[in-house]
């Protein structure tokens, strides 16, 4: 159904039709091709709005062709998820971050609001937090200082894109209180070794 029709139905307070089985199955196929499985976040979104699930999967896949290295991209994602206090992404990207080359010390540090050891990762994480704190309004001094540390506009635009994508998933996880994927610890045994004290927790449903 065209977007304008959906908007009109919402305006008229008419029940919208359920997502089509074709679109639902397309999202499942995209998730399995990209992740090798269908993560809980995709299940949650796809049940209600396959278009959003498909946008997220396709965009995250495209981000892998960006200029940030795999471990840098995961460090950015962890920093965003910590900033937004997302219990789900803090854990899933801890596992994915380790697979991408982050040390468990790096992961623990970022998920507690601290900094990783390497200067490059430290610069990437600080740039991410600066953009978040300033809602993107970086001044010339900010840009100059970041550039001196090897963070150029090319990297900043990519970080902005990741902020957009992860804020989408973080906020959906807040609304849905998405449960952690079953078998995450078995799939990524390192999770049993990572100290998760001080990380974001799923909200108490009675307080939502």
C-alpha positions in Angstrom: 0.0 0.0 0.0 1.4 3.4 -0.9 2.6 5.5 2.0 0.1 8.3 1.3 -2.7 5.8 1.7 -1.4 4.6 5.0 -1.2 8.2 6.3 -4.8 8.8 5.1 -6.0 5.7 6.9 -4.3 6.8 10.1 -5.7 10.3 9.8 -9.2 8.8 9.3 -8.7 6.5 12.3 -9.2 3.4 10.0 -7.5 0.2 11.0 -4.6 -0.4 8.7 -4.3 -3.8 6.9 -1.9 -6.3 8.4 1.5 -6.5 6.6 1.4 -8.8 3.7 2.9 -12.3 3.9 5.1 -11.5 1.0 6.7 -8.5 2.7 7.0 -10.4 5.9 8.8 -13.3 4.2 11.0 -10.9 2.3 12.3 -9.4 5.6 12.9 -12.9 6.9 14.9 -13.8 3.8 17.0 -10.6 4.0 17.7 -11.2 7.7 18.8 -14.8 7.1 21.0 -13.8 4.2 22.7 -11.0 6.2 22.8 -12.3 9.8 22.5 -16.1 9.2 19.4 -16.0 11.4 16.5 -13.7 12.3 17.4 -11.7 15.4 14.8 -10.8 17.9 14.9 -7.1 16.9 14.0 -8.1 13.4 11.2 -10.4 14.5 9.7 -7.6 16.7 9.8 -5.1 13.9 8.8 -7.4 11.1 5.7 -8.5 12.9 4.4 -4.9 12.8 6.1 -3.2 9.9 8.2 -5.2 7.4 9.3 -2.0 5.6 11.1 -0.8 8.6 12.8 -4.2 9.1 13.9 -4.2 5.5 15.2 -0.6 5.6 17.3 -1.5 8.8 18.8 -4.7 7.4 19.6 -3.1 4.0 21.2 0.0 5.5 23.3 -2.0 8.1 24.6 -4.1 5.3 25.5 -1.1 3.2 27.4 0.4 6.2 29.8 -2.5 5.9 31.1 -0.8 2.7 31.9 2.4 4.6 35.3 3.7 5.5 35.4 2.7 9.2 37.1 -0.6 9.9 34.9 -3.4 11.3 36.1 -2.9 14.9 35.7 0.9 14.6 32.2 0.5 13.3 31.3 -1.8 16.2 32.9 0.6 18.7 30.7 3.4 17.3 27.6 1.2 17.6 28.4 0.2 21.2 29.0 3.9 22.1 25.6 4.8 20.6 23.8 1.9 22.3 25.4 2.9 25.7 24.4 6.5 25.2 20.8 5.5 24.4 20.8 2.9 27.3 19.8 0.0 25.0 20.0 -3.3 26.9 19.6 -5.4 23.7 22.2 -3.7 21.5 24.7 -3.4 24.3 24.8 -7.2 24.4 24.4 -8.2 20.8 27.0 -5.8 19.6 29.3 -6.8 22.4 29.3 -10.3 20.8 29.6 -8.8 17.3 32.2 -6.4 18.4 34.4 -9.1 19.8 34.0 -11.0 16.5 35.1 -7.8 14.7 38.3 -7.5 16.7 37.4 -5.5 19.8 38.9 -6.9 23.0 36.7 -7.7 25.9 38.4 -4.9 27.8 37.4 -2.4 25.0 33.8 -3.7 25.1 33.5 -3.5 28.9 34.9 0.0 28.8 32.6 1.4 26.1 29.5 -0.2 27.6 30.3 1.4 30.9 30.8 4.8 29.4 34.6 4.8 29.5 37.1 4.7 26.6 39.0 1.9 24.9 42.8 1.7 25.1 43.9 2.3 21.5 44.1 5.9 20.4 42.2 5.2 17.1 39.3 3.6 18.9 39.3 6.2 21.6 39.1 9.0 18.9 36.2 7.2 17.1 34.2 6.7 20.4 34.8 10.3 21.5 33.7 11.6 18.1 30.5 9.6 18.4 29.8 10.9 21.9 30.5 14.4 20.8 28.1 14.2 17.9 25.4 12.8 20.3 26.0 15.4 23.0 25.8 18.2 20.5 23.1 16.7 18.3 25.5 17.1 15.4 26.2 20.8 15.9 30.0 20.5 15.8 31.9 23.8 15.5 35.1 24.5 13.7 37.2 23.9 16.7 35.5 20.5 17.2 36.1 19.6 13.5 39.7 20.8 13.6 40.5 18.8 16.7 38.9 15.6 15.4 40.7 16.1 12.0 44.0 16.3 13.9 43.2 12.8 15.3 42.3 11.3 12.0 38.6 11.7 12.2 37.6 13.6 9.0 34.2 14.6 7.7 34.1 11.3 5.8 34.2 9.5 9.1 31.8 11.9 10.8 29.2 11.4 8.1 29.5 7.6 8.5 29.2 7.9 12.3 26.1 10.1 11.8 24.6 7.4 9.6 25.3 4.8 12.3 23.7 7.1 14.9 20.5 7.2 12.8 20.4 3.5 12.3 21.2 2.5 15.9 18.9 5.1 17.4 16.1 3.5 15.3 16.9 0.1 16.7 17.7 1.3 20.3 14.3 3.2 20.5 12.4 0.2 19.1 14.0 -2.0 21.7 12.9 0.5 24.4 9.3 0.4 23.2 9.2 -3.4 22.6 11.5 -4.4 25.5 13.1 -6.8 23.1 14.4 -9.9 24.7 18.0 -11.0 24.2 18.4 -13.6 21.5 18.3 -17.2 22.8 21.6 -18.9 22.4 23.7 -15.7 22.2 26.1 -17.0 24.9 26.4 -20.3 23.1 27.0 -18.7 19.8 29.6 -16.3 21.3 31.2 -18.0 24.3 33.2 -14.8 25.0 30.0 -13.3 26.5 30.5 -15.6 29.5 33.9 -13.9 30.1 32.8 -10.3 29.7 31.9 -8.5 32.8 28.4 -7.0 32.1 28.1 -5.2 35.4 26.9 -1.6 34.9 25.5 -2.2 31.5 22.0 -1.1 30.5 19.2 -3.4 31.7 15.7 -4.0 30.2 13.2 -1.7 31.8 10.8 -2.9 34.5 7.5 -3.3 32.6 5.6 -2.0 35.7 7.4 1.3 35.3 6.9 1.8 31.5 
